[in-house]
Amino acid sequence: MTPYRFFLSATQMRIDGAELLLKGLIGPIVCSRNYSELVNQGYLSQGVFKVFNVNGPVSNSSDPKKEVQNQLFNNPYVNRLAAEIATKSVNIGNRPTLILIEEFRQFTYLKNHLEIPFEFVHGGVSADAKEFIPEEYWKCDKKGAIERFNNGQTKLLIGTWQIDTVTSGEGMPLVNIVTGK
């Protein structure tokens, strides 16, 4: 048995009821660093954050989840802007770009606005999602796609939580509606 375990987490608080489970897994916090400290010590790159005002559809839903889907994930203005930012990052900035999405349906809206080649990485398409995901994207070579992205063969990678542990060179921009440096 290992007497000490070391976990890193940026999510010490949960709002989904899993906070007790998280605390059981990671134990007490023994060291805490904020973003500024990690940048100053050279562990993280200084981020560049931009806020874009984007139109959204009119909605009368009182369900917060549906509002997020309507105003963010399924919003054609947001997806068009994300595609434009990614395209410029790749074509003008010559930077490998990663787009993280929350829902498969968002991919179907986003891909229609992209003018550059990309790969799509996910953990499998459910029967329900097969109704709106084109068949060519049902399967993916996750490991190969990540390797091609990290080697510079693929300049744009789109993925779900399945690639949240992608590691690549310092300074890789992250496009998740806003860009980081």
Secondary structure, 3 states (H helix, E strand, C coil): CCCCCCCCCCCCCCCCCCHHHHHHHHCCCCCCCCHHHHHHCCCCCCCCCCCCCCCCCCCCCCCHHHHHHHHHHCCHHHHHHHHHHHHHHHHCCCCCEEEECCCHHHHHHHHCCCCCCCEEECCCCCCCHHHCCCHHHCCCCHHHHHHHHHCCCCCEEEECHHHCCCCCCCCCCEECCCECC
